[in-house]
Amino acid sequence: MSDKIIIGVTDCSKFDIYSDWVLSYDKRVEVIKLGYKLDNFNDIEKCNGIVLTGGEDVHPRFYNLPEYYHYCYEDDVDEKRDAFEFQVLDYTEKNDVPVLGICRGMQVGNVFFGGTLIPDIASWGKFDHSKMPDKSDRYHEIIVNESSWLNTIVHTTKGLVNSNHHQSTDRTGKGLVVSAISPDGVTEAMERLDPNGKSFLLFVQWHPERLKDQQSPFSKKLHEAFINAIISGRQ
């Protein structure tokens, strides 16, 4: 068996930041960029794990609320990317491939499992999630369910994470459960309702790849758990 750990990272405008983070903890890791613009879906067959990255709004038609479209940023919707990443998740579920979804990655994941989204968090009355006036990340606390699988990874029930968000999850998809929330009730992490015997699946709203404190358990421990799940699945 090859010592290489190949991670598929979905294409996005900030791809290099995600790729650098994925590569940063283990010299055995290699990255493959996956995206519909590259016409390389079949490269997923080489991947030992998948990171779903941030980016565009998910088109509301995919969660049967097309009337929400006017809340979206029209120049920031990419239905071809949505469809491609649903195809990725269909593959990972059928083939037990570990998945870490970040920001939009959580939103796409929730829709894939039949959930819905809040198309504009501020319009729903929550104001502590968008980027700062200088476009830098906002920071706020999150609360981790002490009985969650996520808690066994980060070993804490509270932490400080970054936020630069326009959308979030609303109704939770089938087979998923919320494992962390912000103090104002926005979902910050989701995991399998019953993870026993199933592949690694973790969705987070924050950006572990660009937390100021890269030693934070909400960055480093997530990365370690993801890589370790891949390694243990190959043994």
C-alpha positions, 0 to 999 in steps of 0.5 A, a space after each residue: 500500500 502506498 504511503 501517500 495520502 491523497 486528499 481531493 480538495 474542491 476548487 474555489 477562489 481561495 483554493 490555495 489556502 485550503 490546499 496549504 492547510 491540508 498539506 501542513 500537518 503530514 508530509 505524506 499528504 498530497 492534494 488533487 484539485 477537483 472541480 467541474 471546470 477541470 472536468 476531472 470528476 474521475 480523479 475522485 477515485 484516487 482520493 483517500 479523503 475529500 475536503 469540501 471548501 467554501 465559496 458561492 451560495 447554494 442555489 435555493 432550488 436545490 433545497 426546494 425553496 426557489 423563492 429564497 433566490 433573491 436573498 442570494 448574491 446573484 454573482 455568487 451562485 454557481 449551479 454547476 459547482 453545486 451539482 458537481 459537489 452533490 455528485 462528490 458526496 454521492 460518491 463518498 457516501 457510496 464508497 465510505 470516503 472520509 469528508 470534511 466540509 468547511 463553510 459552504 461545504 457544510 451547507 452543500 452537505 446539509 442540502 445533499 442530506 435533505 436539509 435546508 439553508 438560511 439564505 442570508 443570516 442577517 435577514 434572519 436577525 443574526 448579526 454576528 456572522 458576516 465579515 468585518 467592515 475591512 473584510 477580515 474575519 469576525 470572531 465569536 464563541 461557539 458551544 460544542 455539545 458535550 455528548 457529541 462526536 465533535 467533542 471527542 475530537 476537540 476535547 472542549 465545550 467552548 471555543 473561539 472561531 472565525 466567521 465570514 458568512 452570509 448563509 448557514 444551515 436551517 433544517 438539519 438533513 436526514 442522518 445528521 445532527 447539530 454538534 455545535 452552535 453559536 450563542 445566537 443559535 446558528 449551526 456551527 458544526 454537524 456530524 452523523 447522527 449515528 457514526 458507528 461503522 460509517 466513514 468520517 463525516 464532519 461539517 463546520 461553519 468556521 474556517 479552520 484553514 485560516 484561524 489566527 491560532 492554527 494550534 487551536 483544537 478547532 483547526 489542528 485537532 480537526 485536521 488530525 482527526 480527518 487524517 487519522 480517519 483516513 489512515 485507520 480506514 486504509 489499514 
